Amino acid sequence: MQLIGGPLGGILLTLYGVRWLIYADALSYLVSAIANFLTSRVDGDNADRAISVRAVVGDLAEGVGVLRNEPTAWSLLPVTVIS
């Protein structure tokens, strides 16, 4: 999506102006959030686990633990965060 987003944004900006570009950007985030919500599922292991700050922090800690065991992913993390 990032490969076509820039050129499409440029075309949208040229044809319709910055206001419609901002609307399209906001709409793309909304569509993404809805898609994430609709595709999330609760499996048997996490059925009773409520979404909370503690759960999110635990998931982030687990993710960092996985990254520590993957040197390639760990080395690419700064590049991903910056871009």
Beta strands, then each sheet from edge to edge (+ up, - down):
end
